[in-house]
Amino acid sequence: MNVLKFGGTSVANAQNISLVKNIVYQNAYTKQYVVVSALGGITDLLLDTAAAAANQDPLYKTPLNEIEKRHLDTVKSLIAPNDQSAILSQIKAALNTLETLLEGAYLIGEITPKLSDKIVSFGELLSSYIISAYFKSQGLDAIHADARTLITTDQVHGKASVNYALTNQKLLEFNGANKNAIVVMGGFIASSSEGVATTLGRGGSDFSAALIAAATNASELQIWTDVSGMFTANPRVVKQAFPISEISYEEAMELSHFGAKVLYPPTIQPALRKEIPIRIKNTFNPKSSGTLICKDPKNSNEVKGISHIEDISLITLEGGGMIGIPGFSKRLFETLSQQKINVVFITQASSEHSICVGVYENDASKAKDLLDETFNVEIERKKIKPIIIENDLAIIAVVGESMKNYQGLSGQMFSALGRNNVNVRAIAQGSSEKNISAVINKYDAKKALNTLHEQFFEEKTKQLNLFITGVGNVGERLLAQLQQQKKFLKDKKKKLLKIKK
């Protein structure tokens, strides 16, 4: 049995959903769980509609009408007219409930996290209704399952924590009783033990699929998206980036944490515990092999990928009064943790003279105010300096489980950055040596990514720039000869010839 998850771009419209059906059809007689996101862009539309209603903007019904039109048009495009009645009735009933919830937000002029979860959950509910009905209309042995009845969480709305014991029990019971070959479910959505709708956070559809795969001991978890796997770097920034054929769970977690958006980081944990392979595939190029995430990858390259996070701020706590005095680190991290400020980078001088942490830029001002208050006495007594905040930064990370077995990788990384005038503000490397991270100016991030990708993944070629002016008959013949020799120069002499005339 396999679990297949399809993201928003994969189910954005009727044409894409038909591609999803073709992929599922390839193994139509094998048991499959198909986990789907909301139609592309619908989650954002629901959030915008809810915000407008809470602001008592009478125009909140404009995006609501667009949501209704998109779902009804999708049904009409996918399902034959004679078979549309039941599904259209179901969709309209759900939309009427959604409208009632939004009217409530409009009347009271506010929206609570609990109400927001109820509203936003309609994206996955509606898409899964439509896709399961479409599969059945195409002759597939499919059934729809409401994820809210199977995945149980706490009552923290917006990003709920899963009750694994209860969720596994419910999924196992459902799986044992189900006789249909294909189960279609909405990802991202769940419910508390009291039956109130909750959500697993943005990107939570991947997590839903991983929970199902782990509970049912699936043979493979497939994440279908709009790219052909995890790349050696962001292909939108590094044009030479290419898909990684195989990668370990730990390497994938490192890359996804540092901005590789193709995979939601918590997805890996449930699959890792059961050692279920995860395969990243492209809905729009299903023949591409994609990336396999597994326990023992065959690809043994020392560096597997380069990733980065932008919009980072550095917070520095420093002063001679910290040396030899226990508790400064505890107070710093406790203060940030209590206010749910996520720390994405940590480094400390061995002299204990300073501690430096990285947070997201939109948390930086709040973090400074909190820490100034926490360390107010020490700052007033000049034991430590006022909290220092540096903005407009990025973290760049070189990731590879085998890096610990190769000497000089750190030197290569920082030498390459130095040669290209990329200033490093802070450095962190774990004892496992799976990740070397550096904080740099965010405006240098593109240059840094391309520099490091060239250093670790590309052939070392020297670029020769040739400018020719006044091209006549002789010049044209020279250009023709040079064009004939370009491949030879690159392959045999490692010289990349760039000609301008």
N, C-alpha and C positions, 0 to 999 in steps of 0.2 A: 504493500500500500504506500502511495505517495501523497504528500500534502503540497498543493500548488497555491502560491499566493500571487495575485495579480494587482499591481498598483494602479493609481489613479489614471496615469497616461495609458495604461493597457486597457482600461475600461472607460475611456473618455467619451466615446461615442459608439454608435451602432456598428460602424465599420471595424473599429478596434475590437469590439466585443465578439464580432464574427471570427476574428483571428484567434481570440481566446478559445472559442468553441472548437476551432480546428486543432489547437494544441491539445485540448482535453480529449477530443475525439480519437487521437492517436492511441490512447490507452483506455478506450471507452468501456472495456469489459474488465478492467482492473479497478479495484476499489480506490477512489480518489476523494480527498477533501479539497474543495476549491474555495479559497478564502479571497474575498474581493474587497477592494477599497471603494469609497464613494466615486461616482463619476468625476472625472478630472475637473477640478475647480469648484466642486459643489461644497466641500467643507468650508472653504473660504467664504463662499456666498452665504452659507448658513450663519457663519460667525458675523459677517457684515450685516445681515438681516437682523440678527439678534441685537447687535449693538445699536442699529438705527431704531429698533422698537424700544429699547431701553432708554434711548434719548428722546423718546416720544416724537420721533420724526414721522409724520404721516406717510412719507414716501417709502417707508420700510417694506410696503407691499410690492414695490417695483422689483427688487431682487427675488422676492418670494414668487412672483409671477414667472420670473425667468427660471427659477428652480422647477416649478411645476411644468413649464413648457418643455424644458430639456428632458425630463423624465417621460412625459407623455409622448414626445416626438420619438424618443428612443424605443419605446414600446411599439409604436406604429411602424417604425422602420424595421424592427426585428421580427415581429410576429404577424402572421397572416391575419387579415381582418376578421375571419370567422372565429379565431382563437383569442382575440384581444379582450373580449368583454370582461372575463373574470379578473385578469391581471389589471386592467384599467380601473375596475371597481376597487381592487385592493389598494392600488396606488393612490387613487383619489381619497379613499378613507384615511390613509396615512397622512396625506397632505392636509386634510381637514383637521386632523389632530395637531399637526405642526402649526397650522394657522391659529388654532385656539391657544396654543402655548405662547405664540408670538403676540397675540392680542393681550394676553395676560401681562407680558413684559411691558407692552405699550401702556396699558392702563395704570400699572403701578410705577412706571418710570424707572425700573431697575431690572437687572438680571443677576441671579445668584449663580455660583458655580454649579449647583445642583440642576437648576433650570437650563443652564448652558449645555450641560452634558445631555440632557433630554433632547434639546433642540438639535445639537450637532450629530447625535446618533442616527438621525433620519437619513443621512447621506448613505451610510452602509446598509441600513435596512432597505431602502428603496432600490439601491443597485443590486443587492443580493436577491430581492424579490424578482426583479426584471430578468436577471441572468439565469436564475433557476427556471423561470417560466420559458425563457428562450431555449434553454437546453432541452427541456421536455418537448417543446414544439418541434425540435429537430430530431426527436426520436431517442434522445439519450435517457438513460435510466437515472434521472436526477431527482433529488429532493431538497427542499429548502429547510435549513435549521437556523433558529434564532440564537445567535451567539450569547445573548443576554441570559438565556436559560442554561447555558453550559459553562461560561467563564464567570467565576465569582471573585469579587474583589472586596477591599475595605470600602469605607464611605468617603474617602478623600477624592473629591471631584476634580476633574481636569487631568490627573495622572495617577490613577488608583493603583494600589499594590495588590497583586494577585494572591488569593487564598489557594495555594497549590494543592493542598490535600483535597479540598472540596471540589476544585476544578477538575483534577485528575479523576476523581470518583465519578463525577457527572459525565465526563467525556468517555470514560471506559464503559459506563452503563449504556450511554447512547450508542456507542460504536458496536457494542455487543448485540443490541436490539435492532440496529439498522440493517435492512436487507437491500437497500439501493446501492448501486455501484458508485454513484457520484453524489456527494453532499456539498451543497453550496451554502456558504456562510459569509456574513459580513465580518470583516476584521475590525480592530480598533475598539469595538463596543463590548461591554460586559454589564454586570449588575452586581450590586452589593448583596449581602446575605439577606437583606430586607426586601430585595426585589426592585430596588431603585436603580435606574440606568446610570452607568459610570463609563468612563473612557480610559484608555491605557496611554494617553499622550500621543502627540503627533508622531507618526511613524509606527503607531501601535498595531497596524495590520500585520506587519512582519512578526511582531511579538505574538499575536493571536495564532498565527500559523505555526510558530515554533512550539507554543503550548500544546496545540493539537498533535503535532508530530511527536512530541515527547510522551504525551499521555497514551497515544495509540501505538507507540513503537514503530513509527513509519520507517520505510526503507530509505526514503530520501525526502528532504525538504527543498522545494524549488521556489526560488524568489524570481518571478518574472517581472521585468521592468523595461525601461526604454534604452538600456545600454547593454553591451555584450560582456558583462562581468565586472569585477573589480579591476581597475586600471592601475598601472604603475604610478600614475599621478593623475590629477584632474585633467581629462582630455580637452576641456574647454580652455584650460590655461596652458597646458603643455601639449602641443600638437603632435609630438613624437610619442606620446604615451600609448601603451598597448595593454590589452587584457592580460591578467595574471592567470596562468592555466590552473595552478593548484596552490593553495595557501592553507596554513594551519588555523585552527580556531583562534589561538592567541594572537597571531598576526592580524587576522581579520578584525578582531576586537580592537587592537591598537589602531588600525587604519580607520575603522568606522568611528572610533572615538575622536580621532583627529580630522574629522571633516569629510570622510568618504561617505557621501550621503546615499549611496546605493543600498546600504544596509543599516537598519536601525540597531544600535549597539546591543540593547538587551536581548535581541533575537537569538544571539549565539548561545547564551547561557543554558536554556532548556535543551537545545540540541547537543551541546557539549557534554552535559551530564549523561546523556544516553548515547553519545558518540554517533549521532545521526548526521550523515553528510548533508551539507547545504550546497545547493548549486544555484548560482546566479545566472539567469538566462535572459535573452532579449526577445520580447514578444514579437518584435517586428523583424527579427532575423533568427528564427528558431533553430536553424541549422548550425548556427555558431555554437561552439562548444561551451562558451561562457567560462565561469570560474568555479572550481570545486573547492569547498572549504571542508577539510577533513582532519583527522588526527595525525596521519603520516603522509604529508604531501610529497610527491615525487620531485617536484621542482626544488632544487637545493640551492638556488641563488642566495648569496649571503644577504643581499638587500632585496626585499620583496616589493616595497612601495614607498612613496614619498607623499605625505599629506600635510594639510595645514588648516589652521583655524584663524579667521580674521576677527577684527574688532575685540581685541584683548587689551586689558589694562594690567599693569604690574603694580602691586602694592608692596612697598618695602617698609619693614619695621627694623630700625637699626639704632645702635647706641652702645656705648661702653658699659652701661648699667645692666645689659643683658648677660654679660659674660659670667658664667658660673652660677647664674640664678635660675633655678628650675621654674617651669610653669608658664613662660612667655608663649611658647608654641601652643600649649593647651588653651590659653585664654584667647589667642588669635583665632584658632580654628573653631573653638566653641562659639565665639561671637558670630562668626560668619555662618556656622551651621544652624544656629538658633533662628537666623533670619532667612534660611534656605538660600544662601548665596553659594553657588557652586564654585569650587576651586578646581581649576583645570591644569595648574602647573605649580610646582613647589621646588624651591632650592634654598639651601641654607649654607652660609659660610662655616667652615670647620672651626673658625675662631669663636663661633656663636655670637659674632658681632652684629649679624643681620639675618633676617628671614625675608624671603621674597616669594610672593604667591601671585599667580595669574588668575584673574576673574574676567567674566564677560564685561565689556565696556559699559553696558547699560546698568550693571550692578556696582560700578566703581565708586560713584559719588556716595551712594548709600553705605557702602562698605567703609569708606573713609570716615564718614560721620560716626558710625558705630564704633570703629576702632579708636578714633580720637576720644570718644567717651570712655571706652574700656581702659585705655592707658592714660587717662587724663592726669592722674597723680604722677606717674613716671615722667610724662612730658613736662609738667610744671616744674618738677624737681631737676630737670635737665639730665635725667638718667638715660632717656632715649630721645631721639629727634621726633618732631611731628611726623605723622604718617605721610609718606611720599607716594604720590600717584603718577604714573606715566601712562598716557593714552596713545591711541593710534598705533597699536602694535599687532603683531601676528605671531602665532607659534607654528614653526615648521618642524616636521618630525620625519626621521628616516627610520623605517621599520623593517625588521627581519629577524626571525628566530635564530638563524645561523650566524648572526653578526659576531656573537661571542667567540666563535671559532676562528675568526680572521683578525689579524693584527692590522692596525693602522686605519681602520674605517673612520674613526673620529677625526683623525688627522686629515684624511681625504675630504671629509665633509667641510671642516672649517677652513682648510686651505682653499677649496673651491670657492666658498663664500667670500673669503678674504680677497682672492684674486679678482673677484667681480664687485668689490667695494660694497659688500653687504655687511653692515655692522651688526654684531651679535650682542644683545643686551643681557641675556641670561642663558644658562645652559642647565639641562637636567638629563640624567641618565640613570635608569634603574639598575639594580644589581643583577637582574636577569639579562640585561643587555639586549633586550628585544626592541628597544626604542631609544634613539638619541634625539632630544628635543632642544630647540633653540628659539629664543624670543628675538624677533627682528622688527624693524619698522614695517608696518603693513603695506606701505607703498613699494617696498622691495620684495614683496611676496612672490610676484610673478617671476621676477628675475631670479630669485633664489630657487624656486621650483624648477625652472628650466635649467639653471646651472647644475643643480644636484642630479637632475634626471640625466643630463649629458654625462656627468661624472660617473654615475653608477650603471646606466643602462644603454648608453649609445657608444658606437665606435668612436675612438679618438681620432678625429680628422682635423687637419689644419685648414682653415678657410683662406683661400687666396682671392683677393678682390682685384679684378683687372678692368681698367677703364680705357676705352678706345674712343678717340675722337677723330672726326674727319674720315669716316669709313668710305673708301672707294672700292675699286675692283680688287686691289690687293688686300685691303682690309676685309672685304667680304670672304675672300678665300681663307684668310687667316682665321676668321671667326668659324668658318665651316670646319677647318681642321681642329680647332679647339673644341668644338662641339662633339666631334668624333672621339676626342681623347678624354672627355670628361669622366666617362664611366671607368676607363682604365686608371686615370689619376686617383679616383676615389677608392676603387677596389684594391689596387696594387700599391699605390704610393700614399694612400690616406690623405689625399689633398682634395678639398672641396673647392671647385673653381666657380666663382661668381663673376659673370661678365656683364658689364654695363657699357652701352655705346650711346 
